[in-house]
Amino acid sequence: MNQSRRSQGPMLTFTKMHGLGNDFMVIDAISQPFRLQPELIRKLADRNFGVGFDQLLVVEPPGMPDVDFRYRIFNADGSEVEQCGNGARCFARFVRDCRLTNKKVIRVQTAKGVIELRIGRDGLVSVNMGVPELAPAAIPFVADKPETSYTLEADGQRFDISAVSMGNPHGVLVVDNVDSAPVETVGPMLERHPAFPARANIGFLQVVDRGHARLRVFERGVGETLACGTGACAAVVAGRLRGLLDERVEVELPGGRLIIEWSGEGAPVMMEGPATTVFEGQLRLPAEGSPRPRRQKRSGDRKKK
Ligand SMILES: N[C@H](CCC[C@H](N)C(=O)O)C(=O)O
């Protein structure tokens, strides 16, 4: 990032990773504490003027007992969010490759609960994504009570949509063919629908058979991504509640395949898939992006009013 020498801040080391093409900038904030403002995140996310990513993933020390790390997630628009499934798999590979842990089961604190990550001998990472939330207030979604699906009106059209939280909010539409699904138009329209007060990730689910599905996701705060882990989980939950899918589903996204398993209400959703490291990099933060040195009080300083 082009900085005049005067305004240069510290160097920041990062790792570029992806889960089925859903790509991330991953930062170890344990060994290099830093503070990133939304504006700087947006600049770093820019694919022409920055590093370029869908989400920024931050590794922090645990903030509660009985967990190994805290996992923070920021979308490309700078918004901090509750969960990222593809990111969770990359998080596991990152903390193991950086030797921040050698545990087989890694417990990670997110904004909405604790998830468990396991790296298998085959290099795939499996994640217990926790129990999906269906209560409207918990999603959040504007409705009186949980339903298998809801009718939403937007732009003169009616949509039959499921609403599920995997820690983050998802709306799921069932379509005949994801290739012709109106992701570019309906995605942004429903992402910001007033029925989703915190906005939502919008999934377009095609049921191939009871064990196979295809999915495209218009992600909150990003747009369409090549894959969405929590979106795949939410889609399987929605498909099972509609009686369309079995417990174990192979979900094919534009960037590749995930295995999602959910035995039913009250049970956690299990996800298995790859996590890939692409490169390591360094960049110089602008001076304002680093922790401000504590200002020594000078005698005669005017008292703040
Ligand atoms: N855009 C999502 C966060 C990232 C989710 C996705 N990348 C995943 O793999 O789950 C949200 O605003 O809730």
The ligand as a Gaussian input file, in Angstrom:
#p B3LYP/6-31G(d) Opt

LIG

0 1
 N      -20.787000     -13.418000       4.591000
 C      -21.045000     -14.159000       5.831000
 C      -19.719000     -14.484000       6.575000
 C      -18.855000     -15.494000       5.819000
 C      -19.582000     -16.775000       5.562000
 C      -18.965000     -17.705000       4.507000
 N      -17.788000     -17.207000       3.847000
 C      -18.753000     -19.099000       5.074000
 O      -17.877000     -19.831000       4.599000
 O      -19.543000     -19.474000       5.983000
 C      -21.937000     -13.289000       6.748000
 O      -21.954000     -12.065000       6.570000
 O      -22.596000     -13.861000       7.627000

